[in-house]
Amino acid sequence: MNKSYVILMDKVAIEAFLFSADFGEDNYLLASSSSSDSDSECCCSEESSSSAENVPLKRPRVEGFAEVDVPQFSDSEFKNHFRVSRATCQKIIELIHDDFYSDHKGGWEKITPVKAAYILLWYLGNRETFKLISERFKITQSCVYNIVKVGCRNLSSKFNEYIKWPESDQYEEESESIYEICEIYGIIGAIGVSHIKILRPRENQEHYTNVKNYHSIAVQGVVGHNKKFFDLYVGEGSLEPVELLQKSYLVSKAEDGFFGDYFLVGNNSYPNLPWLIIPFDNGGNLTAKQMEFNQHHECAHRLFSNTFGQLKARFQRLNIFENKDIPFIISCIKTVCVIHNICMDYEDDCELFVEDDGIFIYDVEDEVVDNSDGGKRMEVFNLFLETDRTNM
């Protein structure tokens, strides 16, 4: 029997096995991502051309969902399915274009940048398994996995380009915008921690067990008035907000005078600091003005909780990852935050999407840090009182 024919039959048999319903999703991912060989067999892989030379296989093009149905969607249907507007999707296509475009000839059908963007957005925006997505887009599961992996690698590498602090000469403008929301002077962002639920990791499970007793990855974020991320730090779910803060670079930047006279607002899971103002601890002895200040403070901090709520509503994958590959999950988290900021640039809102009531954000009841009436908070509070009297 011809040797190349035997190789071809082996590949077809393996692919049929991977598509079978009896082959578990988790085991499939191990098979498809545990070695470099899996990448080389994917139609979106950088090595696909050389593989085609070794295996004389040409898969016929299958016109379907991406090629026929999607172009007929109305703008609202498109956004409902892919969770972003067509304009945002076009930007994603441009950003990942070079990873999926080539003068591909022969062998496996090359995935176009457009189809790759559709698959990437579908994975991040929905809860379908790799198997269901592969059936929808008429490609193998390994190809879906590699498209998502390559797309997230590309977009997360642009993290510093899209998630960045305003320039220092823009602090005043940012502060004035947040003042319009909460009537407290000096705020340039809201900080907090949200948890991304994951399956139990294969290793170091205790590092990812949070106070709610499930496994998660903790994400510390800073959000501005327009709900764009200024800063992001991803850590283990077992870490509390203070520990995440210490692990991030924010403390050292603040000590170097990064914030100047401005500050962030956080909840009572943080300590009270000159550059991070928390509400007065309500032990039952607050004055009416202190309680009023807390209400305005909460209004500002709601920028954070609302932003993460909308992020999880838009990108449903953040509500549960079926994959146990921690680096892959972290890459996905960074990618959706990059896409979120692009959405904000394109005024691509989240009004169509319903927020998940089960969202876990550290709140006052979860952890209370012992803190005192720091000088900066009293300074901010006194200014708040003066402004209040002026407006009476």
C-alpha positions as CSV (number, residue, x, y, z in Angstrom):
1,M,0.0,0.0,0.0
2,N,1.2,3.5,-0.8
3,K,2.9,5.1,2.2
4,S,1.3,8.5,1.7
5,Y,-2.1,6.9,1.5
6,V,-1.5,5.2,4.9
7,I,-0.5,8.5,6.4
8,L,-3.6,10.1,5.0
9,M,-5.8,7.4,6.4
10,D,-4.2,7.8,9.8
11,K,-4.9,11.5,9.9
12,V,-8.5,11.0,8.8
13,A,-9.0,8.4,11.5
14,I,-7.5,10.6,14.2
15,E,-9.6,13.5,13.1
16,A,-12.8,11.4,13.2
17,F,-11.8,10.3,16.7
18,L,-11.3,13.9,17.9
19,F,-14.7,14.8,16.5
20,S,-16.5,11.9,18.2
21,A,-18.9,12.7,21.1
22,D,-17.2,10.2,23.3
23,F,-13.9,12.2,23.3
24,G,-14.1,14.6,26.2
25,E,-13.4,18.3,25.7
26,D,-10.7,18.5,28.3
27,N,-8.9,15.4,26.9
28,Y,-9.3,16.9,23.4
29,L,-7.5,20.1,24.5
30,L,-4.7,18.1,26.0
31,A,-4.3,16.2,22.7
32,S,-4.5,19.4,20.6
33,S,-2.3,21.7,22.6
34,S,0.3,19.5,24.4
35,S,2.8,19.4,21.6
36,S,4.0,21.5,18.6
37,D,2.7,18.8,16.2
38,S,-0.9,19.9,16.9
39,D,-0.2,23.5,15.8
40,S,1.4,22.3,12.6
41,E,-1.7,20.3,11.6
42,C,-4.0,23.3,12.0
43,C,-5.2,25.1,8.9
44,C,-4.4,28.5,10.6
45,S,-0.9,27.5,11.7
46,E,2.3,29.1,10.6
47,E,3.6,25.6,9.7
48,S,0.6,24.5,7.7
49,S,2.3,25.1,4.3
50,S,5.1,22.7,5.1
51,S,2.7,20.1,6.5
52,A,0.8,20.3,3.2
53,E,3.9,19.3,1.3
54,N,4.3,16.2,3.5
55,V,0.6,15.2,3.3
56,P,-1.0,15.6,-0.1
57,L,-4.4,16.4,1.4
58,K,-6.7,19.2,0.1
59,R,-9.9,19.8,2.0
60,P,-12.8,21.1,-0.1
61,R,-14.1,24.5,0.9
62,V,-17.4,24.3,2.8
63,E,-19.5,27.4,2.5
64,G,-21.6,28.0,5.6
65,F,-22.2,30.2,8.6
66,A,-19.3,32.6,8.2
67,E,-19.4,32.8,4.4
68,V,-23.2,32.8,3.8
69,D,-25.2,33.6,6.9
70,V,-23.1,36.3,8.6
71,P,-23.0,38.7,5.6
72,Q,-26.8,38.7,5.6
73,F,-27.1,39.8,9.3
74,S,-28.4,43.2,10.1
75,D,-26.2,45.3,12.3
76,S,-28.1,44.5,15.4
77,E,-28.1,40.7,14.6
78,F,-24.3,40.9,14.0
79,K,-23.7,42.6,17.3
80,N,-26.0,40.2,19.2
81,H,-24.1,37.2,17.8
82,F,-20.5,38.5,17.9
83,R,-21.0,40.9,20.8
84,V,-19.3,43.8,19.0
85,S,-20.3,46.2,16.2
86,R,-19.2,45.6,12.7
87,A,-16.9,48.6,13.0
88,T,-15.2,47.1,16.1
89,C,-15.0,43.7,14.3
90,Q,-13.3,45.4,11.3
91,K,-10.7,46.8,13.7
92,I,-10.0,43.3,15.1
93,I,-9.6,42.0,11.6
94,E,-7.0,44.6,10.9
95,L,-5.1,43.9,14.1
96,I,-4.9,40.1,13.6
97,H,-4.6,40.3,9.8
98,D,-0.9,39.5,9.5
99,D,-1.3,36.3,11.6
100,F,-3.8,34.8,9.2
101,Y,-3.0,36.2,5.8
102,S,-0.6,34.4,3.5
103,D,-0.3,33.5,-0.2
104,H,-1.4,30.0,0.8
105,K,-1.5,27.4,-2.0
106,G,-2.7,23.8,-1.7
107,G,-3.1,21.6,1.3
108,W,-5.5,22.6,4.0
109,E,-7.9,25.5,3.3
110,K,-6.4,28.7,4.8
111,I,-8.5,30.5,7.3
112,T,-9.0,34.2,6.3
113,P,-8.5,37.0,8.8
114,V,-12.2,37.7,8.6
115,K,-13.2,34.2,9.5
116,A,-10.5,34.1,12.2
117,A,-12.0,37.2,13.8
118,Y,-15.5,35.7,13.7
119,I,-14.3,32.6,15.4
120,L,-12.3,34.5,18.0
121,L,-15.2,36.8,18.8
122,W,-17.6,33.9,18.9
123,Y,-15.5,32.0,21.4
124,L,-15.0,35.0,23.7
125,G,-18.6,36.2,23.4
126,N,-20.4,32.9,23.9
127,R,-20.2,29.8,26.0
128,E,-20.2,27.2,23.2
129,T,-17.5,24.4,23.5
130,F,-14.8,24.0,20.9
131,K,-16.7,21.1,19.4
132,L,-19.8,23.2,18.8
133,I,-17.9,26.1,17.4
134,S,-16.0,23.7,15.1
135,E,-19.3,22.4,13.8
136,R,-20.7,25.9,13.3
137,F,-17.7,27.1,11.3
138,K,-17.0,23.8,9.5
139,I,-13.4,23.4,10.7
140,T,-11.6,21.1,13.2
141,Q,-11.6,21.6,16.9
142,S,-7.8,21.9,16.9
143,C,-8.1,24.7,14.3
144,V,-10.7,26.6,16.5
145,Y,-8.4,26.3,19.5
146,N,-5.3,27.5,17.5
147,I,-7.3,30.4,16.0
148,V,-8.3,31.6,19.5
149,K,-4.8,31.0,20.8
150,V,-3.1,32.9,18.0
151,G,-5.7,35.7,18.0
152,C,-5.5,36.2,21.8
153,R,-1.7,36.1,21.6
154,N,-1.8,38.9,19.0
155,L,-4.3,41.1,20.8
156,S,-2.9,40.6,24.3
157,S,0.6,41.6,22.9
158,K,-1.0,45.0,22.2
159,F,-2.0,45.3,25.9
160,N,0.2,48.4,26.6
161,E,-1.0,50.1,23.4
162,Y,-4.7,50.0,24.4
163,I,-4.7,49.8,28.2
164,K,-2.7,52.7,29.4
165,W,-2.9,55.7,31.8
166,P,-3.8,59.2,30.6
167,E,-0.9,61.5,30.3
168,S,-0.3,63.6,33.4
169,D,-1.5,66.7,31.7
170,Q,-4.9,64.9,31.1
171,Y,-5.4,64.2,34.8
172,E,-7.4,67.4,35.3
173,E,-9.7,66.7,32.5
174,E,-10.3,63.1,33.8
175,S,-10.9,64.5,37.3
176,E,-13.4,67.0,36.1
177,S,-15.3,64.3,34.1
178,I,-15.5,62.1,37.2
179,Y,-16.6,65.1,39.3
180,E,-19.6,65.5,37.0
181,I,-20.5,61.9,38.1
182,C,-19.9,62.1,41.9
183,E,-19.1,65.7,42.9
184,I,-15.8,64.7,44.6
185,Y,-12.7,66.6,43.3
186,G,-9.4,64.8,42.5
187,I,-10.5,61.3,41.4
188,I,-8.9,60.0,38.2
189,G,-10.0,56.4,38.4
190,A,-11.8,53.6,40.3
191,I,-10.0,50.5,41.4
192,G,-11.3,47.1,42.3
193,V,-11.0,43.3,41.9
194,S,-13.3,40.9,40.0
195,H,-13.0,37.1,39.7
196,I,-13.1,35.0,36.6
197,K,-14.5,31.5,37.3
198,I,-12.4,28.6,36.1
199,L,-12.4,24.8,36.5
200,R,-10.2,23.3,39.1
201,P,-6.6,23.6,37.8
202,R,-4.4,20.5,37.4
203,E,-1.8,22.0,39.7
204,N,-1.7,24.5,42.6
205,Q,-5.5,24.3,43.2
206,E,-5.2,26.1,46.5
207,H,-3.7,29.2,44.8
208,Y,-6.9,29.6,42.8
209,T,-9.5,29.0,45.5
210,N,-11.2,32.3,46.4
211,V,-13.1,33.3,49.5
212,K,-16.3,32.1,47.9
213,N,-14.8,28.6,47.8
214,Y,-14.6,28.2,44.1
215,H,-11.6,28.4,41.7
216,S,-11.0,31.7,39.9
217,I,-8.5,34.1,38.5
218,A,-8.5,37.5,40.2
219,V,-8.3,40.6,38.0
220,Q,-7.4,44.0,39.5
221,G,-8.5,46.9,37.2
222,V,-8.6,50.7,37.2
223,V,-11.3,52.3,35.2
224,G,-11.8,55.9,34.1
225,H,-14.9,58.0,33.6
226,N,-15.6,56.6,30.1
227,K,-15.3,53.0,31.5
228,K,-12.0,52.4,29.7
229,F,-9.4,50.3,31.5
230,F,-6.3,52.4,32.5
231,D,-4.6,49.5,34.2
232,L,-5.0,45.7,34.7
233,Y,-3.3,43.1,36.8
234,V,-4.1,39.4,36.7
235,G,-3.4,37.1,39.6
236,E,-4.4,33.9,41.4
237,G,-8.0,33.8,42.8
238,S,-6.8,33.2,46.4
239,L,-5.1,36.6,46.5
240,E,-7.0,39.3,48.3
241,P,-7.3,42.8,47.0
242,V,-4.4,44.1,49.2
243,E,-2.2,41.3,48.0
244,L,-3.0,41.9,44.4
245,L,-2.3,45.6,44.9
246,Q,1.1,44.8,46.4
247,K,2.0,42.5,43.5
248,S,1.0,45.0,40.9
249,Y,3.3,48.0,40.1
250,L,0.8,50.6,41.3
251,V,2.3,50.9,44.8
252,S,5.8,51.7,43.5
253,K,4.4,54.1,40.9
254,A,2.4,55.9,43.6
255,E,5.5,56.2,45.8
256,D,7.3,57.7,42.9
257,G,4.7,60.5,42.7
258,F,2.8,59.0,39.7
259,F,-0.6,60.3,40.8
260,G,0.5,63.8,42.0
261,D,-2.3,65.5,43.8
262,Y,-4.9,63.1,42.3
263,F,-6.1,59.7,43.6
264,L,-8.1,56.6,42.9
265,V,-11.2,55.4,44.8
266,G,-11.6,51.9,46.1
267,N,-13.9,50.1,48.5
268,N,-13.1,49.0,52.1
269,S,-11.2,45.9,51.0
270,Y,-8.3,48.3,50.5
271,P,-6.3,50.4,53.0
272,N,-6.7,54.1,53.1
273,L,-3.7,55.7,51.3
274,P,-2.8,59.2,50.1
275,W,-3.4,58.0,46.5
276,L,-6.3,55.5,47.2
277,I,-9.2,56.9,49.1
278,I,-11.8,54.5,50.6
279,P,-15.2,55.4,52.2
280,F,-15.5,56.0,55.9
281,D,-15.9,52.7,57.8
282,N,-19.5,52.6,58.9
283,G,-19.4,51.4,62.5
284,G,-22.7,53.1,63.3
285,N,-21.1,56.4,64.4
286,L,-20.8,58.3,61.2
287,T,-22.1,61.8,60.8
288,A,-24.7,62.7,58.3
289,K,-22.0,64.4,56.1
290,Q,-19.7,61.4,56.3
291,M,-22.6,59.1,55.1
292,E,-23.3,61.6,52.3
293,F,-19.6,61.5,51.3
294,N,-19.8,57.7,51.3
295,Q,-22.8,57.8,48.9
296,H,-20.9,60.1,46.5
297,H,-17.8,57.9,46.8
298,E,-19.8,54.8,46.0
299,C,-21.2,56.6,42.9
300,A,-17.6,57.1,41.7
301,H,-16.5,53.5,42.5
302,R,-19.5,52.2,40.7
303,L,-17.6,53.0,37.5
304,F,-15.5,49.9,38.3
305,S,-18.3,47.5,39.1
306,N,-20.4,48.6,36.2
307,T,-17.5,48.2,33.8
308,F,-16.7,44.7,34.9
309,G,-20.4,43.8,34.9
310,Q,-20.7,45.0,31.3
311,L,-17.5,43.2,30.3
312,K,-18.8,39.9,31.6
313,A,-22.2,40.5,29.9
314,R,-20.6,41.2,26.6
315,F,-18.0,38.4,26.8
316,Q,-19.8,35.4,28.2
317,R,-16.7,33.3,28.2
318,L,-15.6,35.3,31.3
319,N,-18.4,33.7,33.3
320,I,-16.8,30.2,33.0
321,F,-13.8,28.8,31.2
322,E,-14.0,25.1,30.3
323,N,-10.3,25.1,29.6
324,K,-7.7,24.4,32.3
325,D,-4.8,26.0,30.6
326,I,-4.1,29.0,32.9
327,P,-1.8,30.9,30.5
328,F,-4.4,30.5,27.8
329,I,-7.1,31.9,30.1
330,I,-5.0,34.8,31.1
331,S,-4.4,35.6,27.5
332,C,-8.1,35.5,26.8
333,I,-8.8,37.9,29.8
334,K,-6.2,40.4,28.6
335,T,-7.7,40.1,25.1
336,V,-11.3,40.9,26.1
337,C,-10.1,43.9,28.0
338,V,-8.2,45.2,25.0
339,I,-11.3,44.6,22.8
340,H,-13.4,46.4,25.5
341,N,-11.3,49.5,25.2
342,I,-11.5,49.4,21.4
343,C,-15.3,49.1,21.8
344,M,-15.2,52.3,24.0
345,D,-13.2,54.1,21.3
346,Y,-15.8,53.1,18.7
347,E,-18.7,54.0,21.0
348,D,-19.7,50.4,20.8
349,D,-21.9,50.1,24.0
350,C,-23.2,47.1,25.9
351,E,-26.9,48.0,26.1
352,L,-28.0,44.8,24.2
353,F,-26.4,42.5,26.8
354,V,-27.8,41.5,30.2
355,E,-25.3,41.5,33.1
356,D,-24.8,38.3,35.1
357,D,-26.3,38.5,38.6
358,G,-23.7,36.1,39.8
359,I,-20.7,38.5,39.2
360,F,-18.2,38.3,42.1
361,I,-16.6,41.6,42.9
362,Y,-14.9,42.2,46.2
363,D,-17.1,44.3,48.3
364,V,-17.1,45.8,51.8
365,E,-18.8,42.7,53.3
366,D,-16.2,40.4,51.8
367,E,-13.1,41.9,53.5
368,V,-12.6,44.9,55.7
369,V,-9.1,46.4,56.1
370,D,-8.4,48.2,59.3
371,N,-7.8,51.8,58.3
372,S,-7.7,55.2,59.9
373,D,-8.8,58.7,58.9
374,G,-5.8,59.4,56.7
375,G,-4.8,63.0,56.1
376,K,-5.6,62.8,52.3
377,R,-9.1,61.5,52.9
378,M,-9.9,64.3,55.4
379,E,-8.5,66.8,52.9
380,V,-10.8,65.4,50.2
381,F,-13.7,65.3,52.7
382,N,-13.3,68.9,53.8
383,L,-13.2,70.0,50.2
384,F,-16.4,68.0,49.6
385,L,-18.0,69.9,52.5
386,E,-16.9,73.3,51.2
387,T,-18.3,72.5,47.7
388,D,-21.5,71.2,49.3
389,R,-22.0,74.4,51.2
390,T,-21.3,76.5,48.1
391,N,-24.0,74.7,46.2
392,M,-26.6,75.1,48.9
